[in-house]
Amino acid sequence: MVSASLESPVSGHRFSSVVPAKVTSGNKDFELTNMDLAMKLHYIKGVISSIRSGSRFVRSDLKGPMFECLEHYSTVAGRIRRSETGRPFIKCNDGGVRIVEARCDQTVDEWLATARDNDHSLDHMLAYDQVLGPDLGFSPLAFVQFTWFNVGAYRKPFSLKKVDPVGDRWLTSNDSKMNQFGSKDHYDLLNNNLVRGYEMAAQPVNGMTLSTIEADFCVSKVEIAELAKLIADNMVSENGLIEGFLSGDEEKSDFIVYGDNLTFVNLEGTCLIFPSNERDGGNGKIVTMTLPMDQIEKLKNILEKDWNIAN
């Protein structure tokens, strides 16, 4: 029998704290009344759902306003202490409120349907189950859990590929030896154009857009013009999807923006196309490729056999 914890659709819990925006002055103490102490074994739990169509909540949307809120309710951010007589009180020491972030692999409708089919509520999974103690001096008085539900159209970005963590050496591991395909004149023209491109982009910008295109036909068997039209008419930006994806559990993961999902063929490398030089009349194109060395010879054979282009 599978335990209930393994069956839970809510997982990936992450913990952090929110403290008052300003330091609570005066080292205040909040005395607990007899009624407070009579209720110390009872906990108040509440679940609030919110659906915002057209966009997704990110962490800053939820945690940001809490800093200023706790400035006015600093008692909630305190910790339990005991007086010399042993009576508990709250020390307003800005210890903070504990934030719990989790994800659910179901949609809200699926969640409600599961609860209905099992004839009981599942809301207890949405309110973190933590009690005060046994170390009262370090136990937060309040836990706030944010649970991100799946959205019916939600998916992982196609344009990102997860890789092994790289740490502080920001370089992807690539065991393939690479080589360039082209003539010396092509390389000279390439270098000149790269210098011009660098000069034009001297000012830093952050306007990169990653997009995907879906095709319902074999892209290797159609004309280039048809592929170009497909790209122009059906390009879908993934920027918003990536922002939301990396605001969750994947925030500390490493990715590369490349791979089979970004190309029409399973080929790793680069392909740059430039206008030909004046000696060729300026009407042609120069193609320079950087590919794994074992792919260079295969490419040369295809160009010579299928296109009658000799190196």
Beta strands, then each sheet from edge to edge (+ up, - down):
strand 1: 10-18
strand 2: 29-31
strand 3: 79-82
strand 4: 88-91
strand 5: 97-104
strand 6: 143-149
strand 7: 161-163
strand 8: 178-181
strand 9: 211-212
strand 10: 236-237
strand 11: 254-256
strand 12: 270-275
strand 13: 285-292
sheet 1: 1+ 5- 6-
sheet 2: 2+ 4- 3+
sheet 3: 7+ 11-
sheet 4: 8+ 13- 12+
sheet 5: 9+ 10-
end
